[in-house]
Amino acid sequence: MAQKVAICAVAQIKNDSNIWHKRFQEMCFNVVEEIVRKTGVDWDEEDGITNIVSNSDDVFDARTISDNAITDAVGAHYRSEEKMAQDGINGLGYAASCILSGHDEIVLVVGHCKESQSESRNMCANLAFDPFYCRPLGMDYENTAALQARAYMKKAGVTEEQLARVVVSARANAARNPFANAREPLTIKQVMNSPMLCDPIRELHAYPVSDGAVAFLLANEDRCLEFTDNPVWITGFANCMDSYFLGDKDLCSNFALKRAAERAYRLAGVSDPRKSIDVVEITDRYAYQLPLWAEGLGLCDEGAGGRWIDGGGLEKMNVNLSGGMLAGNPIMIAGLSRAAEAVLQLRGEAEGRQVENAKRAVAHGTTGPVGQHQAVLVLEV
């Protein structure tokens, strides 16, 4: 990237399985208030926030044009507001583009999702499928993930015990993260004995229903020091979309993720992610996805995800110290939550789980069935 874009501040609320006492507007307002408190930024027409990128979903919010319901909460009345309806990490990429283009100097990114509002998140996900052929079959993110999990476990020789270790690690890390939802420790036996959700995915292999909100303040290089003494630079971002129909793709190929990672690494000057990345945050809706996405990110060889887990790859590469999505983030802001943890680590503010002298982090987000859309963000100090 020829110019530089800084993340000046991040704000989160604690994720929970049912934030019944707050509407999503208040959740958004809470994180915006914290951004203002941390930075002193305002909405002055000349020198303040000129653009807001929001992240929401019509189905989960139960309304069309869902961003219209939060314009006042995020300060978007009488100024530009643009909605991101995929994984929220794409909102950071878009906000960075607005700044790099010269169109904006300061951009606020706000994301929210209340999964608890829906009767079933699987019913919501069913609407992402083709209405003539796939939706009537009852396809959703869970049962299609089960197809991918079975294919990947066979290809890479991943075992039930290895998947259990992923979950146990997630919960152990989440116990040190005050923003995580599911923070109770688990044993390998508990995970392996949990009820089958959708074969081979067990109940504890899946992320819990979650509500949450998160916000970021981005600024260009000239303005960022007005809001922070400790900027985190966006040095690489890319995304890629795989084929829409499941039958048109290899479920274990990591097609979209490999290409997104390759482009993001190239922008950031990363030649070997195994040696030059200090912190990794992966969006893992299901336990099998962590080793599969790790392969796509180049953290281990293709088909070696299980052996990578056994060899201590999670610990050596500081993967999902937040607890990851398995510890509970709502689907729309999972990637934003990964980026939030990466920012805290790079700023030295991840109390209780801090990586010493962390200089570069990778945050990953995905949306759609079986990793249809993938995005990779590289951050540095």
C-alpha positions as CSV (number, residue, x, y, z in Angstrom):
1,M,0.0,0.0,0.0
2,A,1.5,3.4,-1.1
3,Q,-0.2,5.3,1.7
4,K,-0.9,4.3,5.3
5,V,-4.2,3.7,7.1
6,A,-4.2,3.5,10.9
7,I,-6.7,1.9,13.3
8,C,-6.7,4.4,16.1
9,A,-9.1,2.7,18.6
10,V,-11.3,-0.3,19.0
11,A,-14.3,-0.8,21.3
12,Q,-16.3,-3.9,22.1
13,I,-19.1,-5.1,24.4
14,K,-19.0,-8.5,26.0
15,N,-20.5,-11.1,23.8
16,D,-23.4,-13.0,25.3
17,S,-25.9,-15.6,24.2
18,N,-28.9,-13.3,24.9
19,I,-28.5,-9.6,25.5
20,W,-32.2,-9.3,26.1
21,H,-32.0,-6.1,28.0
22,K,-30.6,-4.1,25.1
23,R,-31.8,-3.4,21.5
24,F,-29.1,-3.5,18.9
25,Q,-29.2,0.3,18.6
26,E,-28.1,0.6,22.2
27,M,-25.4,-2.0,21.7
28,C,-24.0,0.1,18.8
29,F,-24.4,3.3,20.7
30,N,-22.3,1.8,23.6
31,V,-19.3,1.1,21.4
32,V,-19.5,4.4,19.6
33,E,-19.6,6.2,22.9
34,E,-16.4,4.3,23.9
35,I,-14.6,5.3,20.7
36,V,-15.5,8.9,21.4
37,R,-14.3,8.6,25.0
38,K,-11.0,7.0,23.9
39,T,-10.2,9.4,21.1
40,G,-12.1,12.6,21.5
41,V,-13.3,12.3,17.8
42,D,-16.4,14.2,16.8
43,W,-18.6,14.6,13.7
44,D,-17.5,18.1,12.7
45,E,-18.1,18.5,9.0
46,E,-14.6,19.8,8.3
47,D,-12.3,17.8,10.7
48,G,-14.3,15.0,12.2
49,I,-15.8,11.7,11.0
50,T,-17.0,12.0,7.4
51,N,-18.0,8.5,6.7
52,I,-19.5,5.6,8.7
53,V,-19.3,2.0,7.5
54,S,-21.8,-0.2,9.3
55,N,-22.2,-3.9,9.4
56,S,-25.6,-5.5,9.8
57,D,-27.9,-8.0,8.3
58,D,-31.6,-7.7,7.2
59,V,-32.5,-11.2,8.3
60,F,-30.9,-11.2,11.7
61,D,-32.2,-7.7,12.4
62,A,-35.7,-8.7,11.1
63,R,-36.0,-5.6,8.8
64,T,-35.1,-4.5,5.3
65,I,-32.4,-1.9,4.9
66,S,-31.2,-2.8,8.4
67,D,-28.6,0.0,8.6
68,N,-31.5,2.5,8.5
69,A,-32.3,1.5,12.1
70,I,-28.9,2.5,13.5
71,T,-28.1,5.7,11.6
72,D,-28.7,7.9,14.6
73,A,-26.9,5.5,17.0
74,V,-23.7,5.7,14.9
75,G,-23.9,9.4,14.1
76,A,-24.7,8.7,10.4
77,H,-27.6,11.2,10.1
78,Y,-26.8,14.0,7.6
79,R,-23.6,12.3,6.4
80,S,-22.4,9.3,4.4
81,E,-23.1,5.8,5.8
82,E,-22.5,2.7,3.9
83,K,-23.5,-0.8,4.8
84,M,-21.5,-4.0,4.8
85,A,-23.7,-7.1,4.9
86,Q,-21.0,-9.8,4.6
87,D,-18.5,-10.6,7.4
88,G,-17.7,-7.3,9.1
89,I,-14.0,-7.6,8.5
90,N,-14.8,-6.5,4.9
91,G,-15.9,-3.2,6.4
92,L,-12.4,-2.5,7.6
93,G,-11.1,-3.2,4.1
94,Y,-13.7,-0.9,2.6
95,A,-13.0,1.9,5.1
96,A,-9.3,1.6,4.4
97,S,-10.1,2.0,0.7
98,C,-12.1,5.1,1.4
99,I,-9.1,6.6,3.1
100,L,-6.6,5.5,0.6
101,S,-8.6,7.0,-2.2
102,G,-8.4,10.4,-0.6
103,H,-12.2,10.5,-0.2
104,D,-12.1,10.4,3.6
105,E,-9.6,11.1,6.3
106,I,-11.5,9.6,9.3
107,V,-13.9,6.7,9.1
108,L,-15.9,5.0,11.8
109,V,-16.7,1.3,11.4
110,V,-19.5,-0.2,13.6
111,G,-20.8,-3.7,13.5
112,H,-23.5,-5.6,15.4
113,C,-25.6,-8.8,15.4
114,K,-28.1,-10.3,17.7
115,E,-28.5,-14.0,16.9
116,S,-30.7,-14.4,19.9
117,Q,-33.5,-12.5,18.1
118,S,-34.1,-15.3,15.6
119,E,-35.9,-18.5,16.3
120,S,-33.1,-20.3,14.6
121,R,-29.9,-19.0,13.1
122,N,-30.1,-22.0,10.7
123,M,-33.4,-20.7,9.4
124,C,-31.6,-17.4,8.7
125,A,-28.7,-19.1,7.0
126,N,-31.1,-21.2,4.8
127,L,-32.0,-17.9,3.0
128,A,-28.5,-17.6,1.7
129,F,-29.1,-20.6,-0.6
130,D,-30.6,-20.8,-4.0
131,P,-34.5,-20.6,-3.6
132,F,-35.3,-23.2,-6.3
133,Y,-32.9,-26.1,-5.7
134,C,-31.0,-25.7,-2.4
135,R,-33.3,-23.8,0.0
136,P,-36.2,-26.4,-0.3
137,L,-33.7,-29.1,0.8
138,G,-33.2,-27.3,4.1
139,M,-29.5,-26.4,3.5
140,D,-27.9,-24.1,6.0
141,Y,-24.4,-23.2,7.2
142,E,-24.5,-26.1,9.8
143,N,-25.5,-29.0,7.6
144,T,-23.3,-28.0,4.7
145,A,-20.4,-27.5,7.2
146,A,-21.0,-31.1,8.2
147,L,-20.4,-32.2,4.6
148,Q,-17.2,-30.2,4.5
149,A,-16.1,-31.5,7.9
150,R,-16.5,-35.1,6.8
151,A,-14.6,-34.5,3.6
152,Y,-11.8,-32.6,5.4
153,M,-11.4,-35.2,8.1
154,K,-11.1,-37.9,5.6
155,K,-8.6,-36.0,3.4
156,A,-6.4,-34.8,6.3
157,G,-6.9,-37.6,8.7
158,V,-8.2,-35.3,11.3
159,T,-9.5,-37.1,14.4
160,E,-12.2,-36.5,16.9
161,E,-9.6,-36.0,19.6
162,Q,-7.8,-33.3,17.6
163,L,-11.1,-31.4,17.1
164,A,-11.7,-31.7,20.8
165,R,-8.3,-30.2,21.5
166,V,-9.3,-27.2,19.3
167,V,-12.3,-26.6,21.5
168,V,-10.5,-27.1,24.7
169,S,-7.9,-24.6,23.6
170,A,-10.5,-22.1,22.6
171,R,-12.2,-22.2,26.0
172,A,-8.9,-22.0,27.9
173,N,-8.1,-18.8,25.9
174,A,-11.6,-17.4,26.3
175,A,-11.3,-17.7,30.1
176,R,-8.7,-14.9,29.8
177,N,-10.8,-12.7,27.5
178,P,-13.4,-10.6,29.2
179,F,-15.3,-10.0,25.9
180,A,-15.8,-13.7,25.1
181,N,-19.2,-15.4,25.5
182,A,-18.4,-19.1,26.4
183,R,-15.6,-18.9,29.0
184,E,-16.2,-22.1,30.9
185,P,-13.2,-24.6,30.7
186,L,-13.8,-28.0,29.0
187,T,-12.0,-31.3,28.9
188,I,-11.3,-33.4,25.8
189,K,-13.7,-36.0,27.2
190,Q,-16.5,-33.5,27.6
191,V,-16.2,-32.4,24.0
192,M,-15.9,-35.9,22.5
193,N,-19.0,-37.0,24.6
194,S,-21.1,-34.0,23.7
195,P,-24.3,-34.8,21.6
196,M,-24.0,-35.1,17.8
197,L,-25.3,-31.9,16.2
198,C,-24.9,-32.8,12.6
199,D,-22.6,-35.7,11.9
200,P,-19.6,-35.3,12.4
201,I,-20.1,-31.9,14.1
202,R,-20.8,-32.3,17.8
203,E,-22.6,-29.7,19.9
204,L,-19.4,-28.4,21.5
205,H,-17.8,-28.2,18.0
206,A,-20.1,-25.4,17.1
207,Y,-20.0,-21.7,18.3
208,P,-22.7,-20.7,20.7
209,V,-25.6,-18.4,19.8
210,S,-24.2,-14.9,20.5
211,D,-25.0,-11.2,20.5
212,G,-22.4,-8.5,20.3
213,A,-21.2,-5.2,18.9
214,V,-17.8,-3.7,18.0
215,A,-16.4,-0.5,16.6
216,F,-13.2,0.9,15.1
217,L,-11.9,4.4,14.3
218,L,-9.7,4.6,11.2
219,A,-7.7,7.6,10.0
220,N,-5.0,8.4,7.5
221,E,-1.4,8.8,8.4
222,D,-1.6,12.6,8.7
223,R,-4.5,12.6,11.1
224,C,-4.1,9.4,13.2
225,L,-1.9,10.9,15.9
226,E,-4.7,13.3,16.8
227,F,-6.6,10.3,18.2
228,T,-3.9,7.9,19.5
229,D,-0.3,7.6,20.4
230,N,-0.3,3.9,19.4
231,P,-1.7,3.4,15.9
232,V,-2.0,0.0,14.4
233,W,-1.4,0.1,10.6
234,I,-3.4,-1.8,8.0
235,T,-0.7,-3.1,5.7
236,G,-2.7,-5.7,3.7
237,F,-6.2,-6.7,3.0
238,A,-7.8,-8.9,0.3
239,N,-10.9,-11.0,-0.1
240,C,-12.1,-13.6,-2.6
241,M,-15.4,-15.4,-3.4
242,D,-15.6,-19.1,-4.3
243,S,-18.4,-20.7,-6.4
244,Y,-21.9,-20.3,-5.2
245,F,-23.2,-23.9,-5.6
246,L,-21.6,-26.6,-3.4
247,G,-21.3,-29.0,-6.3
248,D,-19.1,-26.5,-8.2
249,K,-16.2,-26.6,-5.8
250,D,-13.8,-28.8,-3.9
251,L,-14.9,-28.4,-0.3
252,C,-11.4,-28.8,1.0
253,S,-9.5,-26.8,-1.6
254,N,-9.4,-23.5,0.3
255,F,-9.7,-21.8,-3.1
256,A,-10.9,-18.4,-1.9
257,L,-8.9,-18.3,1.3
258,K,-5.6,-19.1,-0.5
259,R,-6.1,-16.3,-3.0
260,A,-7.2,-13.8,-0.4
261,A,-4.2,-14.6,1.8
262,E,-1.8,-14.5,-1.1
263,R,-2.9,-11.0,-2.1
264,A,-3.0,-9.7,1.5
265,Y,0.4,-11.1,2.2
266,R,1.8,-9.6,-0.9
267,L,0.6,-6.1,0.0
268,A,2.0,-6.4,3.5
269,G,5.4,-7.9,2.3
270,V,4.8,-11.2,4.0
271,S,6.8,-13.9,2.3
272,D,6.5,-16.7,4.9
273,P,3.5,-16.4,7.3
274,R,4.9,-19.2,9.5
275,K,7.9,-17.1,10.4
276,S,6.8,-13.5,10.3
277,I,3.3,-13.4,12.0
278,D,3.1,-13.0,15.8
279,V,-0.6,-13.3,16.3
280,V,-3.3,-15.1,14.3
281,E,-7.1,-14.8,14.7
282,I,-9.1,-17.2,12.7
283,T,-12.9,-17.2,12.3
284,D,-13.9,-20.8,13.3
285,R,-17.6,-21.3,13.4
286,Y,-16.9,-25.0,13.8
287,A,-13.9,-26.8,15.3
288,Y,-12.8,-28.5,12.0
289,Q,-12.6,-25.1,10.3
290,L,-9.6,-23.9,12.4
291,P,-7.1,-26.4,11.0
292,L,-8.7,-26.2,7.5
293,W,-8.5,-22.4,7.4
294,A,-4.9,-22.6,8.9
295,E,-3.9,-24.5,5.8
296,G,-5.5,-21.9,3.6
297,L,-3.6,-19.1,5.4
298,G,-0.4,-21.0,4.9
299,L,0.3,-21.7,8.5
300,C,0.8,-25.4,7.7
301,D,0.9,-27.6,4.7
302,E,-2.2,-28.7,2.9
303,G,-3.7,-31.8,4.5
304,A,-1.5,-31.3,7.6
305,G,-4.0,-29.5,9.8
306,G,-4.4,-32.3,12.3
307,R,-0.7,-32.9,12.7
308,W,-0.2,-29.1,13.1
309,I,-2.6,-29.2,16.1
310,D,-0.7,-32.2,17.6
311,G,2.6,-30.4,17.0
312,G,1.5,-27.4,19.1
313,G,0.8,-25.1,16.1
314,L,-2.0,-23.3,18.0
315,E,0.4,-22.4,20.8
316,K,3.5,-21.7,18.8
317,M,1.7,-19.3,16.4
318,N,-0.5,-17.7,19.1
319,V,-3.8,-18.7,17.3
320,N,-7.1,-17.4,18.6
321,L,-5.9,-16.1,22.0
322,S,-9.3,-14.4,22.1
323,G,-11.0,-17.8,22.2
324,G,-12.0,-17.4,18.6
325,M,-15.5,-17.7,17.3
326,L,-15.8,-21.0,19.1
327,A,-16.0,-19.0,22.3
328,G,-18.9,-17.0,20.9
329,N,-19.1,-14.1,18.5
330,P,-22.2,-13.5,16.3
331,I,-21.8,-14.4,12.7
332,M,-21.9,-11.0,11.2
333,I,-19.1,-9.5,13.2
334,A,-16.9,-12.6,13.7
335,G,-14.1,-11.2,11.5
336,L,-14.4,-7.8,13.2
337,S,-14.0,-9.5,16.5
338,R,-10.9,-11.2,15.2
339,A,-9.5,-7.9,14.1
340,A,-10.3,-6.3,17.5
341,E,-8.3,-8.9,19.3
342,A,-5.4,-8.4,16.8
343,V,-5.4,-4.7,17.5
344,L,-5.4,-5.2,21.3
345,Q,-2.5,-7.6,21.0
346,L,-0.5,-5.2,18.8
347,R,-1.2,-2.3,21.2
348,G,-0.1,-4.3,24.2
349,E,-3.6,-4.1,25.7
350,A,-4.7,-7.8,25.7
351,E,-4.4,-8.2,29.5
352,G,-3.9,-11.7,30.7
353,R,-3.3,-13.1,27.3
354,Q,-0.8,-10.6,25.9
355,V,1.9,-11.8,23.4
356,E,5.2,-10.2,24.2
357,N,6.5,-7.8,21.5
358,A,3.8,-8.6,19.0
359,K,4.5,-6.6,15.8
360,R,2.4,-8.2,13.1
361,A,-1.0,-9.9,13.2
362,V,-3.4,-11.6,10.8
363,A,-7.2,-11.5,11.2
364,H,-9.4,-13.7,9.1
365,G,-13.1,-13.5,8.3
366,T,-15.4,-15.7,6.3
367,T,-19.1,-15.8,5.4
368,G,-21.4,-17.9,3.3
369,P,-21.6,-21.7,3.4
370,V,-18.3,-23.8,3.7
371,G,-16.1,-20.7,3.5
372,Q,-17.6,-19.4,0.2
373,H,-16.3,-15.9,0.9
374,Q,-12.9,-15.3,2.6
375,A,-11.1,-12.2,3.7
376,V,-7.7,-11.6,5.2
377,L,-6.4,-8.5,7.1
378,V,-2.8,-7.9,8.0
379,L,-2.0,-5.5,10.8
380,E,1.3,-4.1,12.1
381,V,2.9,-1.7,14.5
